Amino acid sequence: MRRPPTPTATPGGKPKDPDRININEEWELRFWARELGLSEDQLKQAVQEVGVLTTELRRYRPPH
């Protein structure tokens, strides 16, 4: 018998782990890009530069 997948979002559509970003989940990428005021490409670049912790990403400023 297969187990259902573990949900990664709360019923309100927010990530279950507010401390880390999973850019491999499309909905989470969109959520965090909007939350942080970045484009999805900028968020991917930020994750490459500073990692997945939201505390670090909130301090990130994209190059102009």
PDB file of N, CA, C, O and CB in Angstrom:
ATOM      1  N   MET A   1       0.843  -1.184   0.000  1.00  0.00           N
ATOM      2  CA  MET A   1       0.000   0.000   0.000  1.00  0.00           C
ATOM      3  C   MET A   1       0.889   1.249   0.000  1.00  0.00           C
ATOM      4  O   MET A   1       1.811   1.369   0.807  1.00  0.00           O
ATOM      5  CB  MET A   1      -0.959  -0.002   1.227  1.00  0.00           C
ATOM      6  N   ARG A   2       0.593   2.176  -0.921  1.00  0.00           N
ATOM      7  CA  ARG A   2       1.385   3.395  -1.015  1.00  0.00           C
ATOM      8  C   ARG A   2       0.925   4.426  -0.008  1.00  0.00           C
ATOM      9  O   ARG A   2      -0.269   4.585   0.246  1.00  0.00           O
ATOM     10  CB  ARG A   2       1.313   3.971  -2.416  1.00  0.00           C
ATOM     11  N   ARG A   3       1.890   5.120   0.557  1.00  0.00           N
ATOM     12  CA  ARG A   3       1.583   6.207   1.472  1.00  0.00           C
ATOM     13  C   ARG A   3       1.410   7.487   0.673  1.00  0.00           C
ATOM     14  O   ARG A   3       2.119   7.697  -0.312  1.00  0.00           O
ATOM     15  CB  ARG A   3       2.692   6.368   2.544  1.00  0.00           C
ATOM     16  N   PRO A   4       0.490   8.339   1.073  1.00  0.00           N
ATOM     17  CA  PRO A   4       0.353   9.610   0.367  1.00  0.00           C
ATOM     18  C   PRO A   4       1.585  10.474   0.607  1.00  0.00           C
ATOM     19  O   PRO A   4       2.231  10.356   1.648  1.00  0.00           O
ATOM     20  CB  PRO A   4      -0.925  10.353   0.817  1.00  0.00           C
ATOM     21  N   PRO A   5       1.914  11.338  -0.347  1.00  0.00           N
ATOM     22  CA  PRO A   5       3.079  12.190  -0.152  1.00  0.00           C
ATOM     23  C   PRO A   5       2.887  13.134   1.029  1.00  0.00           C
ATOM     24  O   PRO A   5       1.771  13.562   1.322  1.00  0.00           O
ATOM     25  CB  PRO A   5       3.366  12.987  -1.416  1.00  0.00           C
ATOM     26  N   THR A   6       3.968  13.444   1.688  1.00  0.00           N
ATOM     27  CA  THR A   6       3.929  14.386   2.794  1.00  0.00           C
ATOM     28  C   THR A   6       3.720  15.782   2.234  1.00  0.00           C
ATOM     29  O   THR A   6       4.480  16.215   1.368  1.00  0.00           O
ATOM     30  CB  THR A   6       5.228  14.313   3.641  1.00  0.00           C
ATOM     31  N   PRO A   7       2.701  16.503   2.712  1.00  0.00           N
ATOM     32  CA  PRO A   7       2.483  17.847   2.180  1.00  0.00           C
ATOM     33  C   PRO A   7       3.615  18.782   2.578  1.00  0.00           C
ATOM     34  O   PRO A   7       4.140  18.698   3.689  1.00  0.00           O
ATOM     35  CB  PRO A   7       1.145  18.405   2.668  1.00  0.00           C
ATOM     36  N   THR A   8       3.985  19.670   1.667  1.00  0.00           N
ATOM     37  CA  THR A   8       5.055  20.620   1.952  1.00  0.00           C
ATOM     38  C   THR A   8       4.514  21.999   2.246  1.00  0.00           C
ATOM     39  O   THR A   8       5.275  22.906   2.583  1.00  0.00           O
ATOM     40  CB  THR A   8       6.023  20.686   0.796  1.00  0.00           C
ATOM     41  N   ALA A   9       3.204  22.173   2.122  1.00  0.00           N
ATOM     42  CA  ALA A   9       2.588  23.468   2.391  1.00  0.00           C
ATOM     43  C   ALA A   9       1.507  23.320   3.449  1.00  0.00           C
ATOM     44  O   ALA A   9       0.900  22.261   3.602  1.00  0.00           O
ATOM     45  CB  ALA A   9       2.000  24.073   1.104  1.00  0.00           C
ATOM     46  N   THR A  10       1.284  24.399   4.166  1.00  0.00           N
ATOM     47  CA  THR A  10       0.186  24.438   5.112  1.00  0.00           C
ATOM     48  C   THR A  10      -1.105  24.674   4.321  1.00  0.00           C
ATOM     49  O   THR A  10      -1.044  25.025   3.142  1.00  0.00           O
ATOM     50  CB  THR A  10       0.407  25.550   6.198  1.00  0.00           C
ATOM     51  N   PRO A  11      -2.255  24.489   4.940  1.00  0.00           N
ATOM     52  CA  PRO A  11      -3.499  24.738   4.213  1.00  0.00           C
ATOM     53  C   PRO A  11      -3.604  26.156   3.650  1.00  0.00           C
ATOM     54  O   PRO A  11      -4.306  26.368   2.661  1.00  0.00           O
ATOM     55  CB  PRO A  11      -4.669  24.477   5.117  1.00  0.00           C
ATOM     56  N   GLY A  12      -2.932  27.115   4.248  1.00  0.00           N
ATOM     57  CA  GLY A  12      -2.965  28.498   3.758  1.00  0.00           C
ATOM     58  C   GLY A  12      -2.041  28.745   2.583  1.00  0.00           C
ATOM     59  O   GLY A  12      -1.957  29.870   2.091  1.00  0.00           O
ATOM     60  N   GLY A  13      -1.343  27.709   2.121  1.00  0.00           N
ATOM     61  CA  GLY A  13      -0.467  27.865   0.970  1.00  0.00           C
ATOM     62  C   GLY A  13       0.923  28.353   1.302  1.00  0.00           C
ATOM     63  O   GLY A  13       1.671  28.746   0.407  1.00  0.00           O
ATOM     64  N   LYS A  14       1.282  28.336   2.570  1.00  0.00           N
ATOM     65  CA  LYS A  14       2.630  28.748   2.975  1.00  0.00           C
ATOM     66  C   LYS A  14       3.481  27.507   3.191  1.00  0.00           C
ATOM     67  O   LYS A  14       2.963  26.462   3.584  1.00  0.00           O
ATOM     68  CB  LYS A  14       2.591  29.623   4.268  1.00  0.00           C
ATOM     69  N   PRO A  15       4.789  27.612   2.938  1.00  0.00           N
ATOM     70  CA  PRO A  15       5.673  26.458   3.156  1.00  0.00           C
ATOM     71  C   PRO A  15       5.645  26.008   4.622  1.00  0.00           C
ATOM     72  O   PRO A  15       5.549  26.824   5.538  1.00  0.00           O
ATOM     73  CB  PRO A  15       7.119  26.805   2.738  1.00  0.00           C
ATOM     74  N   LYS A  16       5.731  24.696   4.814  1.00  0.00           N
ATOM     75  CA  LYS A  16       5.764  24.153   6.176  1.00  0.00           C
ATOM     76  C   LYS A  16       7.044  24.550   6.894  1.00  0.00           C
ATOM     77  O   LYS A  16       7.039  24.743   8.110  1.00  0.00           O
ATOM     78  CB  LYS A  16       5.632  22.627   6.148  1.00  0.00           C
ATOM     79  N   ASP A  17       8.133  24.672   6.160  1.00  0.00           N
ATOM     80  CA  ASP A  17       9.411  25.058   6.756  1.00  0.00           C
ATOM     81  C   ASP A  17       9.705  26.501   6.354  1.00  0.00           C
ATOM     82  O   ASP A  17      10.228  26.743   5.267  1.00  0.00           O
ATOM     83  CB  ASP A  17      10.570  24.096   6.304  1.00  0.00           C
ATOM     84  N   PRO A  18       9.375  27.461   7.220  1.00  0.00           N
ATOM     85  CA  PRO A  18       9.586  28.860   6.870  1.00  0.00           C
ATOM     86  C   PRO A  18      11.052  29.299   6.931  1.00  0.00           C
ATOM     87  O   PRO A  18      11.372  30.442   6.602  1.00  0.00           O
ATOM     88  CB  PRO A  18       8.773  29.723   7.779  1.00  0.00           C
ATOM     89  N   ASP A  19      11.929  28.406   7.347  1.00  0.00           N
ATOM     90  CA  ASP A  19      13.341  28.757   7.484  1.00  0.00           C
ATOM     91  C   ASP A  19      14.180  28.399   6.269  1.00  0.00           C
ATOM     92  O   ASP A  19      15.319  28.847   6.144  1.00  0.00           O
ATOM     93  CB  ASP A  19      13.911  28.083   8.685  1.00  0.00           C
ATOM     94  N   ARG A  20      13.619  27.591   5.368  1.00  0.00           N
ATOM     95  CA  ARG A  20      14.368  27.128   4.198  1.00  0.00           C
ATOM     96  C   ARG A  20      13.500  27.209   2.951  1.00  0.00           C
ATOM     97  O   ARG A  20      12.283  27.025   2.992  1.00  0.00           O
ATOM     98  CB  ARG A  20      14.872  25.685   4.407  1.00  0.00           C
ATOM     99  N   ILE A  21      14.170  27.490   1.850  1.00  0.00           N
ATOM    100  CA  ILE A  21      13.480  27.587   0.565  1.00  0.00           C
ATOM    101  C   ILE A  21      13.839  26.383  -0.285  1.00  0.00           C
ATOM    102  O   ILE A  21      15.009  26.023  -0.418  1.00  0.00           O
ATOM    103  CB  ILE A  21      13.843  28.903  -0.169  1.00  0.00           C
ATOM    104  N   ASN A  22      12.818  25.766  -0.858  1.00  0.00           N
ATOM    105  CA  ASN A  22      13.029  24.658  -1.788  1.00  0.00           C
ATOM    106  C   ASN A  22      12.694  25.167  -3.187  1.00  0.00           C
ATOM    107  O   ASN A  22      11.526  25.190  -3.575  1.00  0.00           O
ATOM    108  CB  ASN A  22      12.150  23.401  -1.407  1.00  0.00           C
ATOM    109  N   ILE A  23      13.709  25.572  -3.942  1.00  0.00           N
ATOM    110  CA  ILE A  23      13.454  26.134  -5.269  1.00  0.00           C
ATOM    111  C   ILE A  23      13.104  25.064  -6.291  1.00  0.00           C
ATOM    112  O   ILE A  23      12.795  25.387  -7.438  1.00  0.00           O
ATOM    113  CB  ILE A  23      14.662  26.912  -5.743  1.00  0.00           C
ATOM    114  N   ASN A  24      13.145  23.804  -5.897  1.00  0.00           N
ATOM    115  CA  ASN A  24      12.763  22.727  -6.812  1.00  0.00           C
ATOM    116  C   ASN A  24      11.253  22.529  -6.871  1.00  0.00           C
ATOM    117  O   ASN A  24      10.753  21.827  -7.750  1.00  0.00           O
ATOM    118  CB  ASN A  24      13.430  21.430  -6.395  1.00  0.00           C
ATOM    119  N   GLU A  25      10.536  23.135  -5.956  1.00  0.00           N
ATOM    120  CA  GLU A  25       9.071  23.119  -5.967  1.00  0.00           C
ATOM    121  C   GLU A  25       8.616  24.422  -6.619  1.00  0.00           C
ATOM    122  O   GLU A  25       8.864  25.503  -6.084  1.00  0.00           O
ATOM    123  CB  GLU A  25       8.470  22.960  -4.504  1.00  0.00           C
ATOM    124  N   GLU A  26       7.950  24.326  -7.772  1.00  0.00           N
ATOM    125  CA  GLU A  26       7.556  25.523  -8.518  1.00  0.00           C
ATOM    126  C   GLU A  26       6.713  26.484  -7.685  1.00  0.00           C
ATOM    127  O   GLU A  26       6.948  27.693  -7.705  1.00  0.00           O
ATOM    128  CB  GLU A  26       6.788  25.126  -9.760  1.00  0.00           C
ATOM    129  N   TRP A  27       5.728  25.953  -6.950  1.00  0.00           N
ATOM    130  CA  TRP A  27       4.859  26.828  -6.169  1.00  0.00           C
ATOM    131  C   TRP A  27       5.647  27.534  -5.065  1.00  0.00           C
ATOM    132  O   TRP A  27       5.366  28.683  -4.725  1.00  0.00           O
ATOM    133  CB  TRP A  27       3.697  26.026  -5.563  1.00  0.00           C
ATOM    134  N   GLU A  28       6.637  26.831  -4.511  1.00  0.00           N
ATOM    135  CA  GLU A  28       7.429  27.437  -3.439  1.00  0.00           C
ATOM    136  C   GLU A  28       8.372  28.493  -4.001  1.00  0.00           C
ATOM    137  O   GLU A  28       8.602  29.523  -3.366  1.00  0.00           O
ATOM    138  CB  GLU A  28       8.229  26.362  -2.680  1.00  0.00           C
ATOM    139  N   LEU A  29       8.915  28.246  -5.181  1.00  0.00           N
ATOM    140  CA  LEU A  29       9.748  29.239  -5.857  1.00  0.00           C
ATOM    141  C   LEU A  29       8.936  30.514  -6.089  1.00  0.00           C
ATOM    142  O   LEU A  29       9.414  31.614  -5.809  1.00  0.00           O
ATOM    143  CB  LEU A  29      10.292  28.681  -7.204  1.00  0.00           C
ATOM    144  N   ARG A  30       7.716  30.370  -6.598  1.00  0.00           N
ATOM    145  CA  ARG A  30       6.855  31.539  -6.836  1.00  0.00           C
ATOM    146  C   ARG A  30       6.508  32.238  -5.523  1.00  0.00           C
ATOM    147  O   ARG A  30       6.550  33.465  -5.441  1.00  0.00           O
ATOM    148  CB  ARG A  30       5.562  31.119  -7.566  1.00  0.00           C
ATOM    149  N   PHE A  31       6.164  31.450  -4.490  1.00  0.00           N
ATOM    150  CA  PHE A  31       5.809  32.023  -3.195  1.00  0.00           C
ATOM    151  C   PHE A  31       6.945  32.876  -2.642  1.00  0.00           C
ATOM    152  O   PHE A  31       6.740  34.029  -2.264  1.00  0.00           O
ATOM    153  CB  PHE A  31       5.451  30.915  -2.202  1.00  0.00           C
ATOM    154  N   TRP A  32       8.157  32.292  -2.600  1.00  0.00           N
ATOM    155  CA  TRP A  32       9.279  32.999  -1.991  1.00  0.00           C
ATOM    156  C   TRP A  32       9.769  34.166  -2.844  1.00  0.00           C
ATOM    157  O   TRP A  32      10.219  35.176  -2.304  1.00  0.00           O
ATOM    158  CB  TRP A  32      10.418  32.039  -1.745  1.00  0.00           C
ATOM    159  N   ALA A  33       9.688  34.044  -4.148  1.00  0.00           N
ATOM    160  CA  ALA A  33      10.067  35.167  -5.019  1.00  0.00           C
ATOM    161  C   ALA A  33       9.160  36.358  -4.705  1.00  0.00           C
ATOM    162  O   ALA A  33       9.634  37.484  -4.554  1.00  0.00           O
ATOM    163  CB  ALA A  33       9.963  34.771  -6.540  1.00  0.00           C
ATOM    164  N   ARG A  34       7.871  36.106  -4.609  1.00  0.00           N
ATOM    165  CA  ARG A  34       6.911  37.170  -4.285  1.00  0.00           C
ATOM    166  C   ARG A  34       7.167  37.699  -2.873  1.00  0.00           C
ATOM    167  O   ARG A  34       7.180  38.911  -2.655  1.00  0.00           O
ATOM    168  CB  ARG A  34       5.451  36.651  -4.410  1.00  0.00           C
ATOM    169  N   GLU A  35       7.366  36.805  -1.932  1.00  0.00           N
ATOM    170  CA  GLU A  35       7.588  37.189  -0.530  1.00  0.00           C
ATOM    171  C   GLU A  35       8.837  38.060  -0.366  1.00  0.00           C
ATOM    172  O   GLU A  35       8.849  38.991   0.439  1.00  0.00           O
ATOM    173  CB  GLU A  35       7.714  35.937   0.344  1.00  0.00           C
ATOM    174  N   LEU A  36       9.876  37.753  -1.126  1.00  0.00           N
ATOM    175  CA  LEU A  36      11.147  38.463  -0.992  1.00  0.00           C
ATOM    176  C   LEU A  36      11.309  39.609  -1.986  1.00  0.00           C
ATOM    177  O   LEU A  36      12.311  40.322  -1.952  1.00  0.00           O
ATOM    178  CB  LEU A  36      12.284  37.498  -1.161  1.00  0.00           C
ATOM    179  N   GLY A  37      10.338  39.788  -2.863  1.00  0.00           N
ATOM    180  CA  GLY A  37      10.405  40.877  -3.826  1.00  0.00           C
ATOM    181  C   GLY A  37      11.443  40.654  -4.910  1.00  0.00           C
ATOM    182  O   GLY A  37      12.054  41.604  -5.401  1.00  0.00           O
ATOM    183  N   LEU A  38      11.641  39.400  -5.282  1.00  0.00           N
ATOM    184  CA  LEU A  38      12.610  39.039  -6.307  1.00  0.00           C
ATOM    185  C   LEU A  38      11.903  38.336  -7.454  1.00  0.00           C
ATOM    186  O   LEU A  38      10.808  37.799  -7.288  1.00  0.00           O
ATOM    187  CB  LEU A  38      13.722  38.144  -5.724  1.00  0.00           C
ATOM    188  N   SER A  39      12.539  38.346  -8.614  1.00  0.00           N
ATOM    189  CA  SER A  39      12.039  37.501  -9.695  1.00  0.00           C
ATOM    190  C   SER A  39      12.453  36.066  -9.378  1.00  0.00           C
ATOM    191  O   SER A  39      13.298  35.836  -8.512  1.00  0.00           O
ATOM    192  CB  SER A  39      12.593  37.966 -11.102  1.00  0.00           C
ATOM    193  N   GLU A  40      11.866  35.117 -10.069  1.00  0.00           N
ATOM    194  CA  GLU A  40      12.239  33.722  -9.841  1.00  0.00           C
ATOM    195  C   GLU A  40      13.700  33.488 -10.200  1.00  0.00           C
ATOM    196  O   GLU A  40      14.394  32.741  -9.509  1.00  0.00           O
ATOM    197  CB  GLU A  40      11.338  32.785 -10.655  1.00  0.00           C
ATOM    198  N   ASP A  41      14.176  34.119 -11.277  1.00  0.00           N
ATOM    199  CA  ASP A  41      15.590  33.978 -11.655  1.00  0.00           C
ATOM    200  C   ASP A  41      16.511  34.604 -10.611  1.00  0.00           C
ATOM    201  O   ASP A  41      17.565  34.050 -10.298  1.00  0.00           O
ATOM    202  CB  ASP A  41      15.844  34.623 -13.026  1.00  0.00           C
ATOM    203  N   GLN A  42      16.112  35.762 -10.070  1.00  0.00           N
ATOM    204  CA  GLN A  42      16.918  36.392  -9.019  1.00  0.00           C
ATOM    205  C   GLN A  42      16.964  35.510  -7.774  1.00  0.00           C
ATOM    206  O   GLN A  42      18.004  35.403  -7.124  1.00  0.00           O
ATOM    207  CB  GLN A  42      16.352  37.783  -8.663  1.00  0.00           C
ATOM    208  N   LEU A  43      15.853  34.887  -7.449  1.00  0.00           N
ATOM    209  CA  LEU A  43      15.829  34.005  -6.281  1.00  0.00           C
ATOM    210  C   LEU A  43      16.733  32.798  -6.491  1.00  0.00           C
ATOM    211  O   LEU A  43      17.456  32.404  -5.576  1.00  0.00           O
ATOM    212  CB  LEU A  43      14.398  33.545  -5.986  1.00  0.00           C
ATOM    213  N   LYS A  44      16.702  32.210  -7.672  1.00  0.00           N
ATOM    214  CA  LYS A  44      17.593  31.084  -7.959  1.00  0.00           C
ATOM    215  C   LYS A  44      19.051  31.510  -7.827  1.00  0.00           C
ATOM    216  O   LYS A  44      19.865  30.769  -7.276  1.00  0.00           O
ATOM    217  CB  LYS A  44      17.327  30.527  -9.370  1.00  0.00           C
ATOM    218  N   GLN A  45      19.383  32.692  -8.327  1.00  0.00           N
ATOM    219  CA  GLN A  45      20.750  33.209  -8.222  1.00  0.00           C
ATOM    220  C   GLN A  45      21.115  33.441  -6.755  1.00  0.00           C
ATOM    221  O   GLN A  45      22.224  33.122  -6.326  1.00  0.00           O
ATOM    222  CB  GLN A  45      20.900  34.524  -9.031  1.00  0.00           C
ATOM    223  N   ALA A  46      20.181  33.994  -5.997  1.00  0.00           N
ATOM    224  CA  ALA A  46      20.423  34.256  -4.578  1.00  0.00           C
ATOM    225  C   ALA A  46      20.698  32.965  -3.823  1.00  0.00           C
ATOM    226  O   ALA A  46      21.597  32.912  -2.984  1.00  0.00           O
ATOM    227  CB  ALA A  46      19.229  34.981  -3.956  1.00  0.00           C
ATOM    228  N   VAL A  47      19.929  31.926  -4.117  1.00  0.00           N
ATOM    229  CA  VAL A  47      20.138  30.630  -3.458  1.00  0.00           C
ATOM    230  C   VAL A  47      21.526  30.094  -3.794  1.00  0.00           C
ATOM    231  O   VAL A  47      22.186  29.515  -2.931  1.00  0.00           O
ATOM    232  CB  VAL A  47      19.045  29.609  -3.885  1.00  0.00           C
ATOM    233  N   GLN A  48      21.974  30.274  -5.021  1.00  0.00           N
ATOM    234  CA  GLN A  48      23.324  29.838  -5.393  1.00  0.00           C
ATOM    235  C   GLN A  48      24.381  30.616  -4.621  1.00  0.00           C
ATOM    236  O   GLN A  48      25.416  30.064  -4.249  1.00  0.00           O
ATOM    237  CB  GLN A  48      23.548  30.006  -6.902  1.00  0.00           C
ATOM    238  N   GLU A  49      24.117  31.905  -4.380  1.00  0.00           N
ATOM    239  CA  GLU A  49      25.107  32.756  -3.715  1.00  0.00           C
ATOM    240  C   GLU A  49      25.116  32.626  -2.196  1.00  0.00           C
ATOM    241  O   GLU A  49      26.184  32.579  -1.586  1.00  0.00           O
ATOM    242  CB  GLU A  49      24.862  34.182  -4.080  1.00  0.00           C
ATOM    243  N   VAL A  50      23.929  32.566  -1.576  1.00  0.00           N
ATOM    244  CA  VAL A  50      23.891  32.602  -0.112  1.00  0.00           C
ATOM    245  C   VAL A  50      23.263  31.381   0.540  1.00  0.00           C
ATOM    246  O   VAL A  50      23.308  31.251   1.763  1.00  0.00           O
ATOM    247  CB  VAL A  50      23.155  33.804   0.327  1.00  0.00           C
ATOM    248  N   GLY A  51      22.678  30.484  -0.245  1.00  0.00           N
ATOM    249  CA  GLY A  51      22.080  29.278   0.315  1.00  0.00           C
ATOM    250  C   GLY A  51      20.575  29.376   0.453  1.00  0.00           C
ATOM    251  O   GLY A  51      19.959  30.314  -0.052  1.00  0.00           O
ATOM    252  N   VAL A  52      19.980  28.410   1.137  1.00  0.00           N
ATOM    253  CA  VAL A  52      18.526  28.276   1.193  1.00  0.00           C
ATOM    254  C   VAL A  52      17.875  28.843   2.456  1.00  0.00           C
ATOM    255  O   VAL A  52      16.651  28.806   2.580  1.00  0.00           O
ATOM    256  CB  VAL A  52      18.168  26.844   1.074  1.00  0.00           C
ATOM    257  N   LEU A  53      18.660  29.362   3.385  1.00  0.00           N
ATOM    258  CA  LEU A  53      18.081  29.896   4.623  1.00  0.00           C
ATOM    259  C   LEU A  53      17.398  31.232   4.360  1.00  0.00           C
ATOM    260  O   LEU A  53      17.995  32.138   3.779  1.00  0.00           O
ATOM    261  CB  LEU A  53      19.167  30.058   5.707  1.00  0.00           C
ATOM    262  N   THR A  54      16.151  31.350   4.787  1.00  0.00           N
ATOM    263  CA  THR A  54      15.402  32.577   4.533  1.00  0.00           C
ATOM    264  C   THR A  54      16.000  33.780   5.252  1.00  0.00           C
ATOM    265  O   THR A  54      15.867  34.908   4.776  1.00  0.00           O
ATOM    266  CB  THR A  54      13.962  32.399   4.952  1.00  0.00           C
ATOM    267  N   THR A  55      16.652  33.563   6.385  1.00  0.00           N
ATOM    268  CA  THR A  55      17.271  34.698   7.079  1.00  0.00           C
ATOM    269  C   THR A  55      18.359  35.330   6.210  1.00  0.00           C
ATOM    270  O   THR A  55      18.485  36.553   6.164  1.00  0.00           O
ATOM    271  CB  THR A  55      17.865  34.247   8.434  1.00  0.00           C
ATOM    272  N   GLU A  56      19.130  34.513   5.533  1.00  0.00           N
ATOM    273  CA  GLU A  56      20.175  35.026   4.643  1.00  0.00           C
ATOM    274  C   GLU A  56      19.563  35.630   3.382  1.00  0.00           C
ATOM    275  O   GLU A  56      20.021  36.666   2.899  1.00  0.00           O
ATOM    276  CB  GLU A  56      21.164  33.906   4.267  1.00  0.00           C
ATOM    277  N   LEU A  57      18.541  34.989   2.858  1.00  0.00           N
ATOM    278  CA  LEU A  57      17.918  35.470   1.616  1.00  0.00           C
ATOM    279  C   LEU A  57      17.183  36.786   1.823  1.00  0.00           C
ATOM    280  O   LEU A  57      17.084  37.585   0.892  1.00  0.00           O
ATOM    281  CB  LEU A  57      16.952  34.426   1.070  1.00  0.00           C
ATOM    282  N   ARG A  58      16.671  37.026   3.013  1.00  0.00           N
ATOM    283  CA  ARG A  58      15.995  38.314   3.292  1.00  0.00           C
ATOM    284  C   ARG A  58      17.002  39.457   3.266  1.00  0.00           C
ATOM    285  O   ARG A  58      16.619  40.600   3.014  1.00  0.00           O
ATOM    286  CB  ARG A  58      15.272  38.275   4.670  1.00  0.00           C
ATOM    287  N   ARG A  59      18.267  39.183   3.517  1.00  0.00           N
ATOM    288  CA  ARG A  59      19.314  40.221   3.480  1.00  0.00           C
ATOM    289  C   ARG A  59      19.893  40.410   2.091  1.00  0.00           C
ATOM    290  O   ARG A  59      20.574  41.401   1.827  1.00  0.00           O
ATOM    291  CB  ARG A  59      20.430  39.873   4.445  1.00  0.00           C
ATOM    292  N   TYR A  60      19.627  39.470   1.209  1.00  0.00           N
ATOM    293  CA  TYR A  60      20.215  39.472  -0.143  1.00  0.00           C
ATOM    294  C   TYR A  60      19.691  40.659  -0.953  1.00  0.00           C
ATOM    295  O   TYR A  60      18.497  40.957  -0.930  1.00  0.00           O
ATOM    296  CB  TYR A  60      19.896  38.141  -0.880  1.00  0.00           C
ATOM    297  N   ARG A  61      20.584  41.323  -1.657  1.00  0.00           N
ATOM    298  CA  ARG A  61      20.219  42.384  -2.576  1.00  0.00           C
ATOM    299  C   ARG A  61      20.793  42.022  -3.934  1.00  0.00           C
ATOM    300  O   ARG A  61      22.007  41.884  -4.080  1.00  0.00           O
ATOM    301  CB  ARG A  61      20.735  43.778  -2.087  1.00  0.00           C
ATOM    302  N   PRO A  62      19.923  41.865  -4.937  1.00  0.00           N
ATOM    303  CA  PRO A  62      20.423  41.477  -6.265  1.00  0.00           C
ATOM    304  C   PRO A  62      21.291  42.566  -6.865  1.00  0.00           C
ATOM    305  O   PRO A  62      21.077  43.748  -6.597  1.00  0.00           O
ATOM    306  CB  PRO A  62      19.258  41.165  -7.209  1.00  0.00           C
ATOM    307  N   PRO A  63      22.275  42.179  -7.680  1.00  0.00           N
ATOM    308  CA  PRO A  63      23.103  43.194  -8.353  1.00  0.00           C
ATOM    309  C   PRO A  63      22.237  43.979  -9.328  1.00  0.00           C
ATOM    310  O   PRO A  63      21.278  43.453  -9.894  1.00  0.00           O
ATOM    311  CB  PRO A  63      24.310  42.536  -9.099  1.00  0.00           C
ATOM    312  N   HIS A  64      22.589  45.236  -9.510  1.00  0.00           N
ATOM    313  CA  HIS A  64      21.797  46.099 -10.422  1.00  0.00           C
ATOM    314  C   HIS A  64      22.356  46.089 -11.798  1.00  0.00           C
ATOM    315  O   HIS A  64      21.821  46.753 -12.687  1.00  0.00           O
ATOM    316  CB  HIS A  64      21.742  47.528  -9.918  1.00  0.00           C
TER     317      HIS A  64
END
